[in-house]
């Protein structure tokens, strides 16, 4: 975000869980579960982390 259009500043951190979808073997539920697991690992690992599901 360019500039500071608001009157106060606030630090923001992001944790991300990523899962790749394999159409031959995965269901949507599998994908969501793996992404959720990866997000949980990212959050428990500290701030500003990205975790890739196995």
MDTraj code that builds the backbone (N, CA, C; nanometers):
import mdtraj as md
import numpy as np

residues = "UNK UNK UNK UNK UNK UNK UNK UNK UNK UNK UNK UNK UNK UNK UNK UNK UNK UNK UNK UNK UNK UNK UNK UNK UNK UNK UNK UNK UNK UNK UNK UNK UNK UNK UNK UNK UNK UNK UNK UNK UNK UNK UNK UNK UNK UNK UNK UNK UNK UNK UNK UNK UNK UNK".split()
xyz = np.array([
    [0.0847, -0.1166, 0.0000],
    [0.0000, 0.0000, 0.0000],
    [0.0892, 0.1228, 0.0000],
    [0.0697, 0.2052, -0.0942],
    [0.1550, 0.3218, -0.1078],
    [0.1005, 0.4364, -0.0235],
    [0.1917, 0.5032, 0.0449],
    [0.1502, 0.6157, 0.1279],
    [0.0831, 0.5683, 0.2549],
    [0.0233, 0.6607, 0.3275],
    [-0.0470, 0.6286, 0.4508],
    [-0.1744, 0.7117, 0.4554],
    [-0.2834, 0.6648, 0.3942],
    [-0.4055, 0.7437, 0.3890],
    [-0.4818, 0.7485, 0.5212],
    [-0.4359, 0.6745, 0.6213],
    [-0.5047, 0.6710, 0.7496],
    [-0.4237, 0.7480, 0.8527],
    [-0.4874, 0.7836, 0.9617],
    [-0.4201, 0.8652, 1.0626],
    [-0.3362, 0.7837, 1.1601],
    [-0.3416, 0.6530, 1.1536],
    [-0.2617, 0.5709, 1.2443],
    [-0.1942, 0.4585, 1.1659],
    [-0.0844, 0.4112, 1.2210],
    [-0.0117, 0.3001, 1.1596],
    [-0.0326, 0.1762, 1.2453],
    [-0.0400, 0.0612, 1.1811],
    [-0.0592, -0.0637, 1.2534],
    [0.0218, -0.1725, 1.1837],
    [0.1067, -0.2435, 1.2588],
    [0.1832, -0.3513, 1.1954],
    [0.0901, -0.4662, 1.1552],
    [0.1206, -0.5276, 1.0428],
    [0.0415, -0.6394, 0.9919],
    [0.1358, -0.7548, 0.9617],
    [0.0980, -0.8744, 1.0040],
    [0.1754, -0.9940, 0.9721],
    [0.0849, -1.0914, 0.8976],
    [0.1468, -1.1820, 0.8230],
    [0.0704, -1.2777, 0.7432],
    [0.1309, -1.4168, 0.7591],
    [0.0462, -1.5136, 0.7845],
    [0.0855, -1.6543, 0.7831],
    [0.0025, -1.7227, 0.6759],
    [0.0679, -1.8069, 0.5938],
    [0.0014, -1.8672, 0.4786],
    [0.0264, -2.0175, 0.4768],
    [-0.0777, -2.0933, 0.4474],
    [-0.0656, -2.2366, 0.4240],
    [-0.1008, -2.2657, 0.2794],
    [-0.0138, -2.3363, 0.2091],
    [-0.0328, -2.3628, 0.0663],
    [-0.0376, -2.5137, 0.0429],
    [-0.1329, -2.5562, -0.0394],
    [-0.1427, -2.6967, -0.0795],
    [-0.1649, -2.7019, -0.2297],
    [-0.0979, -2.7943, -0.2949],
    [-0.1131, -2.8137, -0.4391],
    [-0.2216, -2.9178, -0.4645],
    [-0.3055, -2.8919, -0.5632],
    [-0.4138, -2.9840, -0.5980],
    [-0.3685, -3.0790, -0.7077],
    [-0.3826, -3.2090, -0.6818],
    [-0.3497, -3.3124, -0.7796],
    [-0.4813, -3.3757, -0.8247],
    [-0.5282, -3.3395, -0.9428],
    [-0.6606, -3.3804, -0.9903],
    [-0.6780, -3.5319, -0.9953],
    [-0.5701, -3.6054, -1.0203],
    [-0.5808, -3.7507, -1.0327],
    [-0.6062, -3.8187, -0.8989],
    [-0.5589, -3.7594, -0.7894],
    [-0.5634, -3.8290, -0.6608],
    [-0.6358, -3.7539, -0.5502],
    [-0.6574, -3.6246, -0.5652],
    [-0.7125, -3.5439, -0.4557],
    [-0.8613, -3.5159, -0.4721],
    [-0.9262, -3.5042, -0.3583],
    [-1.0614, -3.4486, -0.3564],
    [-1.0490, -3.3060, -0.3023],
    [-1.1533, -3.2289, -0.3150],
    [-1.1517, -3.0931, -0.2617],
    [-1.1313, -3.0956, -0.1107],
    [-1.1912, -3.1928, -0.0434],
    [-1.1732, -3.2057, 0.1014],
    [-1.0272, -3.2318, 0.1370],
    [-0.9578, -3.3156, 0.0581],
    [-0.8149, -3.3420, 0.0810],
    [-0.7344, -3.2134, 0.0692],
    [-0.7628, -3.1368, -0.0344],
    [-0.6911, -3.0118, -0.0582],
    [-0.7104, -2.9144, 0.0572],
    [-0.8333, -2.8967, 0.0996],
    [-0.8623, -2.8030, 0.2088],
    [-0.7978, -2.8496, 0.3382],
    [-0.8026, -2.9795, 0.3659],
    [-0.7413, -3.0321, 0.4890],
    [-0.5909, -3.0069, 0.4901],
    [-0.5235, -3.0347, 0.3760],
    [-0.3786, -3.0140, 0.3708],
    [-0.3424, -2.8657, 0.3806],
    [-0.4209, -2.7798, 0.3166],
    [-0.3955, -2.6357, 0.3258],
    [-0.4170, -2.5870, 0.4685],
    [-0.5202, -2.6373, 0.5347],
    [-0.5473, -2.5996, 0.6734],
    [-0.4353, -2.6470, 0.7655],
    [-0.3874, -2.7691, 0.7444],
    [-0.2745, -2.8205, 0.8235],
    [-0.1503, -2.7344, 0.8029],
    [-0.1246, -2.6952, 0.6787],
    [-0.0084, -2.6106, 0.6487],
    [-0.0233, -2.4737, 0.7141],
    [-0.1437, -2.4184, 0.7122],
    [-0.1669, -2.2892, 0.7773],
    [-0.1437, -2.3000, 0.9274],
    [-0.1903, -2.4080, 0.9894],
    [-0.1684, -2.4285, 1.1326],
    [-0.0186, -2.4341, 1.1636],
    [0.0587, -2.5070, 1.0815],
    [0.2038, -2.5139, 1.1033],
    [0.2678, -2.3761, 1.0880],
    [0.2232, -2.2997, 0.9903],
    [0.2780, -2.1653, 0.9698],
    [0.2478, -2.0769, 1.0905],
    [0.1265, -2.0832, 1.1416],
    [0.0886, -1.9992, 1.2558],
    [0.1646, -2.0381, 1.3820],
    [0.1834, -2.1677, 1.4052],
    [0.2539, -2.2099, 1.5259],
    [0.4041, -2.1888, 1.5140],
    [0.4542, -2.1728, 1.3920],
    [0.5975, -2.1515, 1.3703],
    [0.6429, -2.0085, 1.3913],
    [0.5504, -1.9160, 1.4049],
    [0.5859, -1.7758, 1.4246],
    [0.5195, -1.6880, 1.3211],
    [0.5455, -1.5608, 1.3319],
    [0.4831, -1.4644, 1.2408],
    [0.5517, -1.4625, 1.1051],
    [0.4745, -1.4156, 1.0059],
    [0.5270, -1.3958, 0.8703],
    [0.5891, -1.5225, 0.8128],
    [0.5133, -1.6311, 0.8167],
    [0.5639, -1.7587, 0.7669],
    [0.4739, -1.8131, 0.6573],
    [0.5343, -1.8929, 0.5713],
    [0.4625, -1.9664, 0.4675],
    [0.4978, -2.1131, 0.4848],
    [0.3965, -2.1995, 0.4829],
    [0.4212, -2.3429, 0.4936],
    [0.3561, -2.4118, 0.3744],
    [0.4309, -2.4982, 0.3096],
    [0.3832, -2.5726, 0.1937],
    [0.3473, -2.7139, 0.2366],
    [0.2253, -2.7557, 0.2069],
    [0.1801, -2.8903, 0.2428],
    [0.2577, -2.9947, 0.1647],
    [0.2843, -3.1070, 0.2304],
    [0.3571, -3.2169, 0.1654],
    [0.2664, -3.2949, 0.0746],
])
top = md.Topology()
chain = top.add_chain()
for i, resn in enumerate(residues, 1):
    res = top.add_residue(resn, chain, resSeq=i)
    for name in ("N", "CA", "C"):
        top.add_atom(name, md.element.get_by_symbol(name[0]), res)
traj = md.Trajectory(xyz[None], top)
